[in-house]
Amino acid sequence: MKKGDTVHRQWGASEAEGEIEKKHTETVTKTIKGTKVKRKATADKPAYEIKQADGSKVLKSESELKKGSR
């Protein structure tokens, strides 16, 4: 997966979709909506910052994502 790719993920009983903005290959901590979010990332198991359709951002591990739209 790379910047610009559309991805989706499970979110409760539904799915959320967004576009990858940044790939992280080292452990990363971001403050999103006032909450600190941390993902352990490596070159083999990266984490991604994703911009959702409503403009909000999320930080997810590659294992939490599926490539393509819903």
Contact map, one row per residue, 1 for C-alpha under 8 A:
1110100000000000000000000000000000000000000000000000000000000000001000
1111100000000000000101100000000000000000000000000000000000000000000000
1111100000000000001111100000000000000000000000000000000000000000000000
0111110000000000001110000000000000000000000000000000000000000000000000
1111111000000000001100000000000000000000000000000000000000000000001100
0001111100000000111100000000000000000000000000000000000000000000001110
0000111110000000111100000000000000000000000000000000000000000000111111
0000011111000011110000000000000000000000000000000000000000000000111111
0000001111100011100000000000000000000000000000000000000000000001110000
0000000111111111000000000000000000000000000000000000000000000001100000
0000000011111111000000000000000000000000000000000000000000000000000000
0000000001111110000000000000000000000000000000000000000000000000000000
0000000001111110000000000000000000000000000000000000000000000000000000
0000000001111111000000000000000000000000000000000000000000000000000000
0000000111111111100000000000000000000000000000000000000000000000000001
0000000111100111110000000000000000000000000000000001000000000000000001
0000011110000011111000000000000000000000000000000001100000000000000011
0000011100000001111100000000000000000000000000000111100000000000000000
0011111000000000111110000000000000000000000000000111000000000000000000
0111111000000000011111100000000000000000000000011110000000000000000000
0011000000000000001111100000000000000000000000011110000000000000000000
0110000000000000000111110000000000000000000000011100000000000000000000
0110000000000000000111111000000000000000000001111000000000000000000000
0000000000000000000001111111000000000000110001110000000000000000000000
0000000000000000000000111110000000000000111111100000000000000000000000
0000000000000000000000011111000000000001111001000000000000000000000000
0000000000000000000000011111100000000111110000000000000000000000000000
0000000000000000000000010111110000000111100000000000000000000000000000
0000000000000000000000000011111000011110000000000000000000000000000000
0000000000000000000000000001111100011100000000000000000000100000000000
0000000000000000000000000000111111111000000000000000000000000000000000
0000000000000000000000000000011111111000000000000000000011000000000000
0000000000000000000000000000001111100000000000000000000000000000000000
0000000000000000000000000000001111110000000000000000000000000000000000
0000000000000000000000000000001111111000000000000000000000000000000000
0000000000000000000000000000111101111100000000000000000000000000000000
0000000000000000000000000000111100111110000000000000000000100000000000
0000000000000000000000000011110000011111000000000000000000100000000000
0000000000000000000000000011100000001111100000100000000000111000000000
0000000000000000000000000111000000000111110000100000000000001000000000
0000000000000000000000011111000000000011111011100000000000001000000000
0000000000000000000000011110000000000001111111100000000000000000000000
0000000000000000000000001100000000000000111111000000000000000000000000
0000000000000000000000001000000000000000011111000000000000000000000000
0000000000000000000000001000000000000000111111100000000000001110000000
0000000000000000000000111100000000000000111111110000000000001100000000
0000000000000000000000111000000000000011110011111000000000111100000000
0000000000000000000111110000000000000000000001111100000000111100000000
0000000000000000000111100000000000000000000000111110000011110000000000
0000000000000000011111000000000000000000000000011111000011110000000000
0000000000000000011110000000000000000000000000001111101111000000000000
0000000000000001111000000000000000000000000000000111111111000000000000
0000000000000000110000000000000000000000000000000011111100000000000000
0000000000000000000000000000000000000000000000000001111100000000000000
0000000000000000000000000000000000000000000000000011111110000000000000
0000000000000000000000000000000000000000000000000011111111000000000000
0000000000000000000000000000000100000000000000001111001111100000000000
0000000000000000000000000000000100000000000000001111000111110000000000
0000000000000000000000000000010000001110000000111100000011111000000000
0000000000000000000000000000000000000010000000111100000001111101100000
0000000000000000000000000000000000000011100011110000000000111111100000
0000000000000000000000000000000000000000000011110000000000011111100000
0000000000000000000000000000000000000000000010000000000000001111100000
0000000011000000000000000000000000000000000000000000000000011111110000
0000001111000000000000000000000000000000000000000000000000011111111000
0000001110000000000000000000000000000000000000000000000000000001111100
1000111100000000000000000000000000000000000000000000000000000000111110
0000111100000000000000000000000000000000000000000000000000000000011111
0000011100000000100000000000000000000000000000000000000000000000001111
0000001100000011100000000000000000000000000000000000000000000000000111
